[in-house]
Amino acid sequence: MADTDKHAAQSKRAVRAFDIRTIIGTLLGIYGVILLLMGIFASDSDLEGSDGSSINLLTGITLLVVSAFFLTWVRLRPLLVAEGEEDASDAHIE
């Protein structure tokens, strides 16, 4: 009984890891952190073309907010997989 519970928990984690919302949220978060850091450490010459506002800083903050939305969405509304449903890679066509 414990083996089936462990297998079910592992398969649920695998489904959540390959959910497109997780991938998009993670990538947006990585890009957001990079742009946020570039905006914080911007030199005066970087700000000349943008009327004094840091576009990298604003875009980084926006990307982090959108990333948080996607990752929260995954947590609140996880994918549901039927218990006996077979994977397409496990099906054998003869």
C-alpha positions, 0 to 999 in steps of 0.5 A: 500500500505504501508503494502505491502511495509513493508512486502516486506522489511521484507521478503527481510531482512529475505531472506538475513539473512538466506543466507548461505553466510551470515552465513558463513561470520559471523562465519568466522568473529567471528573465525577470531577475536578470532584468531587475538586476540590470535595471538596479545596476544601470549606469547613467549612459544606459538611462539616456535613451529612455527619458531617465526611466529604467526600462529594464527595472520596470520590465523585470518587476513586471516579469516577476509579477507575471511569473508569480501569477503563473506559479501560483496558478499551478499551485492553486489549480493543479492538473488532474490525471485520471488514476488508471490513465495510461501514458501515450508512450506506454501504449504499444501499437501492433 
